[in-house]
């Protein structure tokens, strides 16, 4: 979450590859897109005062699951945009 804070303090929007557990949505390997509350993101917003939203880039990363060994972490490609810049 520290890298999100640093990036958002220096740019209005950023692109990341993050673990699914650090996102406000679930998409990869699912039949539908689902927004969900995330305590990590909620805490980051509260602690820093930054207001932003996460947007999926419509890339289902589960297609690459077999390319990684010794991990079961699902990742997401996403854009993070500051609220006041929409």
PyMOL Python script that loads the backbone (N, CA, C, O; Angstrom):
from pymol import cmd

cmd.read_pdbstr("""\
ATOM      1  N   UNK A   1       0.813  -1.193   0.000  1.00  0.00           N
ATOM      2  CA  UNK A   1       0.000   0.000   0.000  1.00  0.00           C
ATOM      3  C   UNK A   1       0.860   1.262   0.000  1.00  0.00           C
ATOM      4  O   UNK A   1       0.413   2.320  -0.444  1.00  0.00           O
ATOM      5  N   UNK A   2       2.081   1.152   0.493  1.00  0.00           N
ATOM      6  CA  UNK A   2       2.966   2.319   0.509  1.00  0.00           C
ATOM      7  C   UNK A   2       3.274   2.792  -0.903  1.00  0.00           C
ATOM      8  O   UNK A   2       3.364   3.996  -1.144  1.00  0.00           O
ATOM      9  N   UNK A   3       3.437   1.853  -1.848  1.00  0.00           N
ATOM     10  CA  UNK A   3       3.738   2.274  -3.220  1.00  0.00           C
ATOM     11  C   UNK A   3       2.554   3.008  -3.841  1.00  0.00           C
ATOM     12  O   UNK A   3       2.748   3.909  -4.658  1.00  0.00           O
ATOM     13  N   UNK A   4       1.325   2.635  -3.465  1.00  0.00           N
ATOM     14  CA  UNK A   4       0.149   3.351  -3.970  1.00  0.00           C
ATOM     15  C   UNK A   4       0.168   4.780  -3.443  1.00  0.00           C
ATOM     16  O   UNK A   4      -0.074   5.726  -4.193  1.00  0.00           O
ATOM     17  N   UNK A   5       0.455   4.935  -2.155  1.00  0.00           N
ATOM     18  CA  UNK A   5       0.504   6.278  -1.571  1.00  0.00           C
ATOM     19  C   UNK A   5       1.556   7.142  -2.265  1.00  0.00           C
ATOM     20  O   UNK A   5       1.271   8.282  -2.631  1.00  0.00           O
ATOM     21  N   UNK A   6       2.746   6.625  -2.448  1.00  0.00           N
ATOM     22  CA  UNK A   6       3.823   7.386  -3.096  1.00  0.00           C
ATOM     23  C   UNK A   6       3.425   7.766  -4.516  1.00  0.00           C
ATOM     24  O   UNK A   6       3.606   8.914  -4.923  1.00  0.00           O
ATOM     25  N   UNK A   7       2.891   6.826  -5.265  1.00  0.00           N
ATOM     26  CA  UNK A   7       2.484   7.097  -6.646  1.00  0.00           C
ATOM     27  C   UNK A   7       1.373   8.135  -6.704  1.00  0.00           C
ATOM     28  O   UNK A   7       1.422   9.047  -7.530  1.00  0.00           O
ATOM     29  N   UNK A   8       0.369   8.008  -5.836  1.00  0.00           N
ATOM     30  CA  UNK A   8      -0.771   8.924  -5.878  1.00  0.00           C
ATOM     31  C   UNK A   8      -0.403  10.330  -5.407  1.00  0.00           C
ATOM     32  O   UNK A   8      -1.087  11.292  -5.758  1.00  0.00           O
ATOM     33  N   UNK A   9       0.640  10.463  -4.638  1.00  0.00           N
ATOM     34  CA  UNK A   9       1.099  11.800  -4.228  1.00  0.00           C
ATOM     35  C   UNK A   9       1.869  12.493  -5.363  1.00  0.00           C
ATOM     36  O   UNK A   9       2.061  13.708  -5.337  1.00  0.00           O
ATOM     37  N   UNK A  10       2.304  11.713  -6.352  1.00  0.00           N
ATOM     38  CA  UNK A  10       3.108  12.268  -7.432  1.00  0.00           C
ATOM     39  C   UNK A  10       2.418  12.246  -8.796  1.00  0.00           C
ATOM     40  O   UNK A  10       2.954  12.798  -9.758  1.00  0.00           O
ATOM     41  N   UNK A  11       1.253  11.627  -8.901  1.00  0.00           N
ATOM     42  CA  UNK A  11       0.547  11.546 -10.190  1.00  0.00           C
ATOM     43  C   UNK A  11      -0.955  11.491  -9.942  1.00  0.00           C
ATOM     44  O   UNK A  11      -1.401  11.074  -8.873  1.00  0.00           O
ATOM     45  N   UNK A  12      -1.726  11.909 -10.927  1.00  0.00           N
ATOM     46  CA  UNK A  12      -3.184  11.883 -10.803  1.00  0.00           C
ATOM     47  C   UNK A  12      -3.759  10.498 -11.067  1.00  0.00           C
ATOM     48  O   UNK A  12      -4.803  10.140 -10.522  1.00  0.00           O
ATOM     49  N   UNK A  13      -3.076   9.720 -11.903  1.00  0.00           N
ATOM     50  CA  UNK A  13      -3.509   8.346 -12.118  1.00  0.00           C
ATOM     51  C   UNK A  13      -2.288   7.465 -12.355  1.00  0.00           C
ATOM     52  O   UNK A  13      -1.263   7.923 -12.860  1.00  0.00           O
ATOM     53  N   UNK A  14      -2.416   6.200 -11.983  1.00  0.00           N
ATOM     54  CA  UNK A  14      -1.304   5.253 -12.036  1.00  0.00           C
ATOM     55  C   UNK A  14      -1.842   3.891 -12.451  1.00  0.00           C
ATOM     56  O   UNK A  14      -3.024   3.594 -12.278  1.00  0.00           O
ATOM     57  N   UNK A  15      -0.964   3.080 -12.995  1.00  0.00           N
ATOM     58  CA  UNK A  15      -1.317   1.705 -13.337  1.00  0.00           C
ATOM     59  C   UNK A  15      -0.461   0.762 -12.496  1.00  0.00           C
ATOM     60  O   UNK A  15       0.725   1.007 -12.273  1.00  0.00           O
ATOM     61  N   UNK A  16      -1.086  -0.321 -12.036  1.00  0.00           N
ATOM     62  CA  UNK A  16      -0.408  -1.264 -11.158  1.00  0.00           C
ATOM     63  C   UNK A  16      -0.774  -2.694 -11.515  1.00  0.00           C
ATOM     64  O   UNK A  16      -1.789  -2.946 -12.164  1.00  0.00           O
ATOM     65  N   UNK A  17       0.059  -3.620 -11.088  1.00  0.00           N
ATOM     66  CA  UNK A  17      -0.287  -5.031 -10.994  1.00  0.00           C
ATOM     67  C   UNK A  17      -0.233  -5.331  -9.504  1.00  0.00           C
ATOM     68  O   UNK A  17       0.832  -5.275  -8.890  1.00  0.00           O
ATOM     69  N   UNK A  18      -1.385  -5.651  -8.926  1.00  0.00           N
ATOM     70  CA  UNK A  18      -1.494  -5.865  -7.484  1.00  0.00           C
ATOM     71  C   UNK A  18      -2.130  -7.214  -7.184  1.00  0.00           C
ATOM     72  O   UNK A  18      -2.853  -7.756  -8.019  1.00  0.00           O
ATOM     73  N   UNK A  19      -1.867  -7.763  -5.996  1.00  0.00           N
ATOM     74  CA  UNK A  19      -2.582  -8.969  -5.575  1.00  0.00           C
ATOM     75  C   UNK A  19      -4.077  -8.661  -5.450  1.00  0.00           C
ATOM     76  O   UNK A  19      -4.457  -7.552  -5.076  1.00  0.00           O
ATOM     77  N   UNK A  20      -4.909  -9.635  -5.761  1.00  0.00           N
ATOM     78  CA  UNK A  20      -6.361  -9.446  -5.680  1.00  0.00           C
ATOM     79  C   UNK A  20      -6.789  -8.946  -4.301  1.00  0.00           C
ATOM     80  O   UNK A  20      -7.737  -8.168  -4.196  1.00  0.00           O
ATOM     81  N   UNK A  21      -6.104  -9.381  -3.244  1.00  0.00           N
ATOM     82  CA  UNK A  21      -6.449  -8.974  -1.887  1.00  0.00           C
ATOM     83  C   UNK A  21      -6.230  -7.508  -1.601  1.00  0.00           C
ATOM     84  O   UNK A  21      -6.702  -7.004  -0.581  1.00  0.00           O
ATOM     85  N   UNK A  22      -5.525  -6.807  -2.475  1.00  0.00           N
ATOM     86  CA  UNK A  22      -5.274  -5.381  -2.301  1.00  0.00           C
ATOM     87  C   UNK A  22      -6.152  -4.527  -3.207  1.00  0.00           C
ATOM     88  O   UNK A  22      -5.944  -3.318  -3.305  1.00  0.00           O
ATOM     89  N   UNK A  23      -7.118  -5.133  -3.863  1.00  0.00           N
ATOM     90  CA  UNK A  23      -7.985  -4.420  -4.806  1.00  0.00           C
ATOM     91  C   UNK A  23      -9.405  -4.272  -4.263  1.00  0.00           C
ATOM     92  O   UNK A  23      -9.816  -4.990  -3.352  1.00  0.00           O
ATOM     93  N   UNK A  24     -10.133  -3.338  -4.835  1.00  0.00           N
ATOM     94  CA  UNK A  24     -11.529  -3.108  -4.461  1.00  0.00           C
ATOM     95  C   UNK A  24     -12.495  -3.858  -5.374  1.00  0.00           C
ATOM     96  O   UNK A  24     -13.687  -3.554  -5.404  1.00  0.00           O
ATOM     97  N   UNK A  25     -11.988  -4.822  -6.105  1.00  0.00           N
ATOM     98  CA  UNK A  25     -12.841  -5.591  -7.008  1.00  0.00           C
ATOM     99  C   UNK A  25     -12.224  -6.966  -7.217  1.00  0.00           C
ATOM    100  O   UNK A  25     -11.050  -7.190  -6.921  1.00  0.00           O
ATOM    101  N   UNK A  26     -13.035  -7.882  -7.732  1.00  0.00           N
ATOM    102  CA  UNK A  26     -12.560  -9.195  -8.144  1.00  0.00           C
ATOM    103  C   UNK A  26     -13.009  -9.406  -9.580  1.00  0.00           C
ATOM    104  O   UNK A  26     -14.147  -9.105  -9.939  1.00  0.00           O
ATOM    105  N   UNK A  27     -12.098  -9.930 -10.398  1.00  0.00           N
ATOM    106  CA  UNK A  27     -12.406 -10.062 -11.819  1.00  0.00           C
ATOM    107  C   UNK A  27     -11.806 -11.334 -12.395  1.00  0.00           C
ATOM    108  O   UNK A  27     -12.520 -12.118 -13.020  1.00  0.00           O
ATOM    109  N   UNK A  28     -10.507 -11.559 -12.198  1.00  0.00           N
ATOM    110  CA  UNK A  28      -9.818 -12.684 -12.820  1.00  0.00           C
ATOM    111  C   UNK A  28     -10.347 -14.021 -12.334  1.00  0.00           C
ATOM    112  O   UNK A  28     -10.517 -14.243 -11.135  1.00  0.00           O
ATOM    113  N   UNK A  29     -10.605 -14.912 -13.292  1.00  0.00           N
ATOM    114  CA  UNK A  29     -11.071 -16.250 -12.966  1.00  0.00           C
ATOM    115  C   UNK A  29     -12.517 -16.310 -12.515  1.00  0.00           C
ATOM    116  O   UNK A  29     -12.957 -17.343 -12.010  1.00  0.00           O
ATOM    117  N   UNK A  30     -13.261 -15.239 -12.684  1.00  0.00           N
ATOM    118  CA  UNK A  30     -14.667 -15.179 -12.272  1.00  0.00           C
ATOM    119  C   UNK A  30     -15.546 -14.919 -13.490  1.00  0.00           C
ATOM    120  O   UNK A  30     -15.097 -14.315 -14.464  1.00  0.00           O
ATOM    121  N   UNK A  31     -16.779 -15.367 -13.441  1.00  0.00           N
ATOM    122  CA  UNK A  31     -17.664 -15.133 -14.589  1.00  0.00           C
ATOM    123  C   UNK A  31     -18.223 -13.710 -14.643  1.00  0.00           C
ATOM    124  O   UNK A  31     -18.906 -13.351 -15.602  1.00  0.00           O
ATOM    125  N   UNK A  32     -17.937 -12.896 -13.621  1.00  0.00           N
ATOM    126  CA  UNK A  32     -18.475 -11.534 -13.577  1.00  0.00           C
ATOM    127  C   UNK A  32     -17.529 -10.640 -12.773  1.00  0.00           C
ATOM    128  O   UNK A  32     -16.699 -11.132 -12.009  1.00  0.00           O
ATOM    129  N   UNK A  33     -17.658  -9.342 -12.950  1.00  0.00           N
ATOM    130  CA  UNK A  33     -16.891  -8.322 -12.232  1.00  0.00           C
ATOM    131  C   UNK A  33     -17.629  -8.019 -10.942  1.00  0.00           C
ATOM    132  O   UNK A  33     -18.842  -7.806 -10.962  1.00  0.00           O
ATOM    133  N   UNK A  34     -16.928  -7.997  -9.828  1.00  0.00           N
ATOM    134  CA  UNK A  34     -17.568  -7.743  -8.530  1.00  0.00           C
ATOM    135  C   UNK A  34     -16.807  -6.680  -7.754  1.00  0.00           C
ATOM    136  O   UNK A  34     -15.626  -6.862  -7.459  1.00  0.00           O
ATOM    137  N   UNK A  35     -17.467  -5.567  -7.417  1.00  0.00           N
ATOM    138  CA  UNK A  35     -16.883  -4.541  -6.541  1.00  0.00           C
ATOM    139  C   UNK A  35     -17.017  -5.043  -5.111  1.00  0.00           C
ATOM    140  O   UNK A  35     -18.004  -5.694  -4.770  1.00  0.00           O
ATOM    141  N   UNK A  36     -16.036  -4.747  -4.282  1.00  0.00           N
ATOM    142  CA  UNK A  36     -16.127  -5.159  -2.883  1.00  0.00           C
ATOM    143  C   UNK A  36     -15.352  -4.190  -2.005  1.00  0.00           C
ATOM    144  O   UNK A  36     -14.399  -3.552  -2.451  1.00  0.00           O
ATOM    145  N   UNK A  37     -15.772  -4.091  -0.760  1.00  0.00           N
ATOM    146  CA  UNK A  37     -15.082  -3.254   0.220  1.00  0.00           C
ATOM    147  C   UNK A  37     -13.744  -3.907   0.552  1.00  0.00           C
ATOM    148  O   UNK A  37     -13.656  -5.132   0.637  1.00  0.00           O
ATOM    149  N   UNK A  38     -12.726  -3.113   0.737  1.00  0.00           N
ATOM    150  CA  UNK A  38     -11.411  -3.637   1.060  1.00  0.00           C
ATOM    151  C   UNK A  38     -10.859  -2.862   2.242  1.00  0.00           C
ATOM    152  O   UNK A  38     -10.679  -1.647   2.161  1.00  0.00           O
ATOM    153  N   UNK A  39     -10.592  -3.548   3.327  1.00  0.00           N
ATOM    154  CA  UNK A  39     -10.142  -2.857   4.545  1.00  0.00           C
ATOM    155  C   UNK A  39      -8.773  -2.213   4.374  1.00  0.00           C
ATOM    156  O   UNK A  39      -8.507  -1.171   4.972  1.00  0.00           O
ATOM    157  N   UNK A  40      -7.889  -2.820   3.561  1.00  0.00           N
ATOM    158  CA  UNK A  40      -6.566  -2.233   3.324  1.00  0.00           C
ATOM    159  C   UNK A  40      -6.693  -0.883   2.610  1.00  0.00           C
ATOM    160  O   UNK A  40      -6.051   0.097   2.988  1.00  0.00           O
ATOM    161  N   UNK A  41      -7.524  -0.854   1.581  1.00  0.00           N
ATOM    162  CA  UNK A  41      -7.716   0.380   0.819  1.00  0.00           C
ATOM    163  C   UNK A  41      -8.427   1.419   1.674  1.00  0.00           C
ATOM    164  O   UNK A  41      -8.074   2.598   1.643  1.00  0.00           O
ATOM    165  N   UNK A  42      -9.418   0.993   2.432  1.00  0.00           N
ATOM    166  CA  UNK A  42     -10.147   1.906   3.319  1.00  0.00           C
ATOM    167  C   UNK A  42      -9.195   2.543   4.327  1.00  0.00           C
ATOM    168  O   UNK A  42      -9.271   3.747   4.573  1.00  0.00           O
ATOM    169  N   UNK A  43      -8.300   1.751   4.910  1.00  0.00           N
ATOM    170  CA  UNK A  43      -7.321   2.255   5.876  1.00  0.00           C
ATOM    171  C   UNK A  43      -6.353   3.221   5.195  1.00  0.00           C
ATOM    172  O   UNK A  43      -6.028   4.263   5.766  1.00  0.00           O
ATOM    173  N   UNK A  44      -5.883   2.897   3.982  1.00  0.00           N
ATOM    174  CA  UNK A  44      -4.982   3.780   3.253  1.00  0.00           C
ATOM    175  C   UNK A  44      -5.632   5.137   3.011  1.00  0.00           C
ATOM    176  O   UNK A  44      -5.005   6.176   3.219  1.00  0.00           O
ATOM    177  N   UNK A  45      -6.884   5.128   2.573  1.00  0.00           N
ATOM    178  CA  UNK A  45      -7.595   6.379   2.323  1.00  0.00           C
ATOM    179  C   UNK A  45      -7.746   7.191   3.603  1.00  0.00           C
ATOM    180  O   UNK A  45      -7.569   8.410   3.594  1.00  0.00           O
ATOM    181  N   UNK A  46      -8.070   6.521   4.699  1.00  0.00           N
ATOM    182  CA  UNK A  46      -8.253   7.208   5.983  1.00  0.00           C
ATOM    183  C   UNK A  46      -6.936   7.782   6.492  1.00  0.00           C
ATOM    184  O   UNK A  46      -6.887   8.934   6.923  1.00  0.00           O
ATOM    185  N   UNK A  47      -5.873   6.992   6.445  1.00  0.00           N
ATOM    186  CA  UNK A  47      -4.576   7.419   6.974  1.00  0.00           C
ATOM    187  C   UNK A  47      -3.923   8.529   6.164  1.00  0.00           C
ATOM    188  O   UNK A  47      -3.236   9.380   6.729  1.00  0.00           O
ATOM    189  N   UNK A  48      -4.124   8.535   4.843  1.00  0.00           N
ATOM    190  CA  UNK A  48      -3.438   9.497   3.975  1.00  0.00           C
ATOM    191  C   UNK A  48      -4.305  10.674   3.552  1.00  0.00           C
ATOM    192  O   UNK A  48      -3.786  11.718   3.158  1.00  0.00           O
ATOM    193  N   UNK A  49      -5.623  10.511   3.630  1.00  0.00           N
ATOM    194  CA  UNK A  49      -6.517  11.556   3.146  1.00  0.00           C
ATOM    195  C   UNK A  49      -6.671  11.552   1.633  1.00  0.00           C
ATOM    196  O   UNK A  49      -7.345  12.422   1.082  1.00  0.00           O
ATOM    197  N   UNK A  50      -6.060  10.591   0.951  1.00  0.00           N
ATOM    198  CA  UNK A  50      -6.181  10.482  -0.504  1.00  0.00           C
ATOM    199  C   UNK A  50      -7.537   9.887  -0.864  1.00  0.00           C
ATOM    200  O   UNK A  50      -7.981   8.931  -0.229  1.00  0.00           O
ATOM    201  N   UNK A  51      -8.189  10.435  -1.861  1.00  0.00           N
ATOM    202  CA  UNK A  51      -9.432   9.877  -2.375  1.00  0.00           C
ATOM    203  C   UNK A  51      -9.188   9.408  -3.793  1.00  0.00           C
ATOM    204  O   UNK A  51      -8.806  10.202  -4.653  1.00  0.00           O
ATOM    205  N   UNK A  52      -9.405   8.124  -4.050  1.00  0.00           N
ATOM    206  CA  UNK A  52      -9.171   7.547  -5.362  1.00  0.00           C
ATOM    207  C   UNK A  52     -10.093   6.363  -5.563  1.00  0.00           C
ATOM    208  O   UNK A  52     -10.696   5.864  -4.613  1.00  0.00           O
ATOM    209  N   UNK A  53     -10.199   5.919  -6.797  1.00  0.00           N
ATOM    210  CA  UNK A  53     -10.953   4.706  -7.089  1.00  0.00           C
ATOM    211  C   UNK A  53     -10.101   3.794  -7.951  1.00  0.00           C
ATOM    212  O   UNK A  53      -9.233   4.249  -8.696  1.00  0.00           O
ATOM    213  N   UNK A  54     -10.361   2.504  -7.839  1.00  0.00           N
ATOM    214  CA  UNK A  54      -9.635   1.498  -8.609  1.00  0.00           C
ATOM    215  C   UNK A  54     -10.522   1.037  -9.749  1.00  0.00           C
ATOM    216  O   UNK A  54     -11.720   0.818  -9.574  1.00  0.00           O
ATOM    217  N   UNK A  55      -9.919   0.894 -10.915  1.00  0.00           N
ATOM    218  CA  UNK A  55     -10.660   0.507 -12.108  1.00  0.00           C
ATOM    219  C   UNK A  55      -9.940  -0.664 -12.780  1.00  0.00           C
ATOM    220  O   UNK A  55      -8.744  -0.586 -13.060  1.00  0.00           O
ATOM    221  N   UNK A  56     -10.667  -1.736 -13.032  1.00  0.00           N
ATOM    222  CA  UNK A  56     -10.078  -2.894 -13.709  1.00  0.00           C
ATOM    223  C   UNK A  56      -9.766  -2.554 -15.150  1.00  0.00           C
ATOM    224  O   UNK A  56     -10.494  -1.790 -15.785  1.00  0.00           O
ATOM    225  N   UNK A  57      -8.690  -3.115 -15.669  1.00  0.00           N
ATOM    226  CA  UNK A  57      -8.297  -2.874 -17.060  1.00  0.00           C
ATOM    227  C   UNK A  57      -8.834  -3.963 -17.981  1.00  0.00           C
ATOM    228  O   UNK A  57      -8.427  -4.044 -19.140  1.00  0.00           O
ATOM    229  N   UNK A  58      -9.733  -4.794 -17.489  1.00  0.00           N
ATOM    230  CA  UNK A  58     -10.364  -5.866 -18.257  1.00  0.00           C
ATOM    231  C   UNK A  58      -9.371  -6.897 -18.768  1.00  0.00           C
ATOM    232  O   UNK A  58      -9.551  -7.459 -19.848  1.00  0.00           O
ATOM    233  N   UNK A  59      -8.340  -7.140 -18.004  1.00  0.00           N
ATOM    234  CA  UNK A  59      -7.377  -8.187 -18.325  1.00  0.00           C
ATOM    235  C   UNK A  59      -7.567  -9.294 -17.296  1.00  0.00           C
ATOM    236  O   UNK A  59      -7.305  -9.097 -16.109  1.00  0.00           O
ATOM    237  N   UNK A  60      -8.017 -10.443 -17.747  1.00  0.00           N
ATOM    238  CA  UNK A  60      -8.208 -11.579 -16.833  1.00  0.00           C
ATOM    239  C   UNK A  60      -6.872 -12.280 -16.661  1.00  0.00           C
ATOM    240  O   UNK A  60      -6.473 -13.080 -17.507  1.00  0.00           O
ATOM    241  N   UNK A  61      -6.189 -11.984 -15.582  1.00  0.00           N
ATOM    242  CA  UNK A  61      -4.841 -12.500 -15.342  1.00  0.00           C
ATOM    243  C   UNK A  61      -4.822 -13.990 -15.019  1.00  0.00           C
ATOM    244  O   UNK A  61      -3.747 -14.590 -14.985  1.00  0.00           O
ATOM    245  N   UNK A  62      -5.975 -14.603 -14.780  1.00  0.00           N
ATOM    246  CA  UNK A  62      -6.000 -16.028 -14.457  1.00  0.00           C
ATOM    247  C   UNK A  62      -5.537 -16.880 -15.646  1.00  0.00           C
ATOM    248  O   UNK A  62      -5.202 -18.052 -15.468  1.00  0.00           O
ATOM    249  N   UNK A  63      -5.515 -16.316 -16.835  1.00  0.00           N
ATOM    250  CA  UNK A  63      -5.032 -17.048 -18.010  1.00  0.00           C
ATOM    251  C   UNK A  63      -3.547 -17.380 -17.893  1.00  0.00           C
ATOM    252  O   UNK A  63      -3.046 -18.255 -18.600  1.00  0.00           O
ATOM    253  N   UNK A  64      -2.846 -16.686 -17.006  1.00  0.00           N
ATOM    254  CA  UNK A  64      -1.413 -16.889 -16.830  1.00  0.00           C
ATOM    255  C   UNK A  64      -1.075 -17.653 -15.551  1.00  0.00           C
ATOM    256  O   UNK A  64       0.099 -17.754 -15.193  1.00  0.00           O
ATOM    257  N   UNK A  65      -2.062 -18.184 -14.866  1.00  0.00           N
ATOM    258  CA  UNK A  65      -1.834 -18.884 -13.596  1.00  0.00           C
ATOM    259  C   UNK A  65      -0.804 -20.001 -13.715  1.00  0.00           C
ATOM    260  O   UNK A  65       0.025 -20.166 -12.820  1.00  0.00           O
ATOM    261  N   UNK A  66      -0.837 -20.762 -14.787  1.00  0.00           N
ATOM    262  CA  UNK A  66       0.076 -21.897 -14.923  1.00  0.00           C
ATOM    263  C   UNK A  66       1.516 -21.458 -15.221  1.00  0.00           C
ATOM    264  O   UNK A  66       2.430 -22.282 -15.181  1.00  0.00           O
ATOM    265  N   UNK A  67       1.724 -20.186 -15.516  1.00  0.00           N
ATOM    266  CA  UNK A  67       3.067 -19.683 -15.802  1.00  0.00           C
ATOM    267  C   UNK A  67       3.881 -19.433 -14.536  1.00  0.00           C
ATOM    268  O   UNK A  67       5.099 -19.271 -14.607  1.00  0.00           O
ATOM    269  N   UNK A  68       3.223 -19.400 -13.386  1.00  0.00           N
ATOM    270  CA  UNK A  68       3.899 -19.122 -12.129  1.00  0.00           C
ATOM    271  C   UNK A  68       3.912 -20.374 -11.277  1.00  0.00           C
ATOM    272  O   UNK A  68       2.894 -21.051 -11.136  1.00  0.00           O
ATOM    273  N   UNK A  69       5.071 -20.679 -10.708  1.00  0.00           N
ATOM    274  CA  UNK A  69       5.150 -21.848  -9.829  1.00  0.00           C
ATOM    275  C   UNK A  69       5.363 -21.396  -8.384  1.00  0.00           C
ATOM    276  O   UNK A  69       5.876 -20.306  -8.129  1.00  0.00           O
ATOM    277  N   UNK A  70       4.964 -22.242  -7.456  1.00  0.00           N
ATOM    278  CA  UNK A  70       5.139 -22.008  -6.025  1.00  0.00           C
ATOM    279  C   UNK A  70       4.358 -20.804  -5.493  1.00  0.00           C
ATOM    280  O   UNK A  70       4.755 -20.216  -4.486  1.00  0.00           O
ATOM    281  N   UNK A  71       3.277 -20.432  -6.137  1.00  0.00           N
ATOM    282  CA  UNK A  71       2.426 -19.367  -5.615  1.00  0.00           C
ATOM    283  C   UNK A  71       0.990 -19.594  -6.082  1.00  0.00           C
ATOM    284  O   UNK A  71       0.752 -20.187  -7.134  1.00  0.00           O
ATOM    285  N   UNK A  72       0.057 -19.123  -5.299  1.00  0.00           N
ATOM    286  CA  UNK A  72      -1.343 -19.182  -5.710  1.00  0.00           C
ATOM    287  C   UNK A  72      -1.985 -17.795  -5.618  1.00  0.00           C
ATOM    288  O   UNK A  72      -3.203 -17.673  -5.493  1.00  0.00           O
ATOM    289  N   UNK A  73      -1.160 -16.764  -5.682  1.00  0.00           N
ATOM    290  CA  UNK A  73      -1.647 -15.390  -5.607  1.00  0.00           C
ATOM    291  C   UNK A  73      -2.251 -14.993  -6.948  1.00  0.00           C
ATOM    292  O   UNK A  73      -1.615 -15.132  -7.993  1.00  0.00           O
ATOM    293  N   UNK A  74      -3.479 -14.500  -6.908  1.00  0.00           N
ATOM    294  CA  UNK A  74      -4.132 -13.968  -8.101  1.00  0.00           C
ATOM    295  C   UNK A  74      -3.840 -12.477  -8.156  1.00  0.00           C
ATOM    296  O   UNK A  74      -4.000 -11.773  -7.159  1.00  0.00           O
ATOM    297  N   UNK A  75      -3.413 -11.994  -9.320  1.00  0.00           N
ATOM    298  CA  UNK A  75      -3.078 -10.581  -9.456  1.00  0.00           C
ATOM    299  C   UNK A  75      -4.079  -9.888 -10.372  1.00  0.00           C
ATOM    300  O   UNK A  75      -4.816 -10.533 -11.119  1.00  0.00           O
ATOM    301  N   UNK A  76      -4.089  -8.577 -10.299  1.00  0.00           N
ATOM    302  CA  UNK A  76      -4.959  -7.736 -11.112  1.00  0.00           C
ATOM    303  C   UNK A  76      -4.145  -6.640 -11.779  1.00  0.00           C
ATOM    304  O   UNK A  76      -3.219  -6.096 -11.178  1.00  0.00           O
ATOM    305  N   UNK A  77      -4.482  -6.318 -13.004  1.00  0.00           N
ATOM    306  CA  UNK A  77      -3.973  -5.128 -13.673  1.00  0.00           C
ATOM    307  C   UNK A  77      -5.039  -4.060 -13.472  1.00  0.00           C
ATOM    308  O   UNK A  77      -6.211  -4.289 -13.772  1.00  0.00           O
ATOM    309  N   UNK A  78      -4.643  -2.897 -12.967  1.00  0.00           N
ATOM    310  CA  UNK A  78      -5.642  -1.880 -12.686  1.00  0.00           C
ATOM    311  C   UNK A  78      -5.075  -0.482 -12.808  1.00  0.00           C
ATOM    312  O   UNK A  78      -3.864  -0.267 -12.760  1.00  0.00           O
ATOM    313  N   UNK A  79      -5.978   0.453 -12.965  1.00  0.00           N
ATOM    314  CA  UNK A  79      -5.664   1.875 -12.922  1.00  0.00           C
ATOM    315  C   UNK A  79      -6.217   2.415 -11.618  1.00  0.00           C
ATOM    316  O   UNK A  79      -7.293   2.013 -11.177  1.00  0.00           O
ATOM    317  N   UNK A  80      -5.486   3.320 -11.007  1.00  0.00           N
ATOM    318  CA  UNK A  80      -5.971   4.028  -9.838  1.00  0.00           C
ATOM    319  C   UNK A  80      -6.010   5.501 -10.218  1.00  0.00           C
ATOM    320  O   UNK A  80      -5.009   6.065 -10.660  1.00  0.00           O
ATOM    321  N   UNK A  81      -7.175   6.119 -10.042  1.00  0.00           N
ATOM    322  CA  UNK A  81      -7.389   7.499 -10.448  1.00  0.00           C
ATOM    323  C   UNK A  81      -7.837   8.308  -9.253  1.00  0.00           C
ATOM    324  O   UNK A  81      -8.715   7.883  -8.503  1.00  0.00           O
ATOM    325  N   UNK A  82      -7.239   9.474  -9.071  1.00  0.00           N
ATOM    326  CA  UNK A  82      -7.644  10.358  -7.961  1.00  0.00           C
ATOM    327  C   UNK A  82      -9.052  10.875  -8.217  1.00  0.00           C
ATOM    328  O   UNK A  82      -9.401  11.208  -9.349  1.00  0.00           O
ATOM    329  N   UNK A  83      -9.852  10.942  -7.170  1.00  0.00           N
ATOM    330  CA  UNK A  83     -11.256  11.339  -7.273  1.00  0.00           C
ATOM    331  C   UNK A  83     -11.416  12.729  -7.883  1.00  0.00           C
ATOM    332  O   UNK A  83     -12.315  12.936  -8.697  1.00  0.00           O
ATOM    333  N   UNK A  84     -10.574  13.676  -7.512  1.00  0.00           N
ATOM    334  CA  UNK A  84     -10.743  15.044  -7.986  1.00  0.00           C
ATOM    335  C   UNK A  84     -10.293  15.237  -9.432  1.00  0.00           C
ATOM    336  O   UNK A  84     -10.373  16.345  -9.963  1.00  0.00           O
ATOM    337  N   UNK A  85      -9.822  14.170 -10.068  1.00  0.00           N
ATOM    338  CA  UNK A  85      -9.321  14.279 -11.451  1.00  0.00           C
ATOM    339  C   UNK A  85     -10.233  13.600 -12.461  1.00  0.00           C
ATOM    340  O   UNK A  85      -9.892  13.538 -13.642  1.00  0.00           O
ATOM    341  N   UNK A  86     -11.370  13.094 -12.036  1.00  0.00           N
ATOM    342  CA  UNK A  86     -12.280  12.412 -12.972  1.00  0.00           C
ATOM    343  C   UNK A  86     -12.931  13.377 -13.910  1.00  0.00           C
ATOM    344  O   UNK A  86     -13.724  12.972 -14.761  1.00  0.00           O
TER     345      UNK A  86
END
""", "prot")
cmd.dss("prot")
cmd.show_as("cartoon", "prot")
cmd.util.cbc("prot")
cmd.orient("prot")
